[in-house]
Amino acid sequence: MNYKIGQKLDKWTFLVKQEYLVTWSQVLNDPNPIHLDNKKVEELGLGNKCINQGPANICLLYTSDAADE
């Protein structure tokens, strides 16, 4: 699929299990508590669930696009 700047993407969701966040944190040597501690995420006003690492999000986007081709 070819994307253009400003193009809206179809909405999609992907469930990321907490154990995957922990594994990615270890692989990326990223101890940021927003990936590991729901309470810390809430304290920071970022929602109520842990936040996936950026590189992991890029992988999810890439593989979702690749699966459509």
N, C-alpha and C positions, 0 to 999 in steps of 0.2 A: 504494500500500500504506500502511496506517495502522499505525504502531508505537505500542506502549504502554511506559511506563517499566517496566524490568525484563524486558521481553520478550527472549528469546534469538533471535539472528539465525542464519540458516543460514550454515554455513561457506562461504566462497568465497575464491578466490585470483585475483590479477591480477599478471602479470609486468610490472615496471617496469624498463625498460632503463636502464643507467647514463647513456646520452646524454640521456634524459629528465630525470634528476636534475640533470645539468649545466645543461640548458636552464632548468628551473624555478629553479635557484639563481641564474641570471643574471636571469631575469624578476623574481624576488622580491628581488633584491639581497641574497642570503643566502649568504655565503661560509663558513658553518659547515662544517668539515671532515667532519662525520658524513654529509653529503650527497655528498661528493666523494672520500673516501679510506677504503678498506676497512681499511687498517692502523690508522688513527686510531679507527675504530669498535671494532676489536679491543682496542686499548690501553685504551679507556674501558670495556671489558667489556660492550659493547652488541650483541654478536654478531660476525658476520664479513662482513656485507654492508652497504653504504651504506643509510642510512635516508631514506625519502621525506619530503619537506616536508609539514607539517601541512595547509596549504591544498590541496596536490595530493591528499592523501588524502580530504579533504572532497569535492573534485570527483569523484574515483573513486567514492565512495559514492553521491553524488547521481546520477551518470550511470548507475550500475548499477541503482539503484532506478527511475529514469526509463525505462530500457530494458525493465523488467518490466511497465510499465503499458500 
